[in-house]
Amino acid sequence: MGLKVRVDLAACQGYACCMMEAPELFDVDDHSGKAVLLSGNPPDDQRSRALDAARACPAHAIAVEND
């Protein structure tokens, strides 16, 4: 079973909490100020980091699911 991470860009407010929690999975676009997902299907060993980023997002813009 794989891991699927999604960012709702309409909900993203650019707080960058995701990038602070999981810099290997997220970045912030310099122009829009919104989250950039570096990998929508990260390896399963990144699950806890992805879940930490989702919990840290004040806008609740990150979803972590099983693929």
PyMOL commands that set and color helices and strands:
alter all, ss='L'
color gray80, all
select helices_A, chain A and resi 17-21+44-56
alter helices_A, ss='H'
color red, helices_A
select strands_A, chain A and resi 3-7+26-28+35-37+62-66
alter strands_A, ss='S'
color yellow, strands_A
deselect
rebuild
show_as cartoon
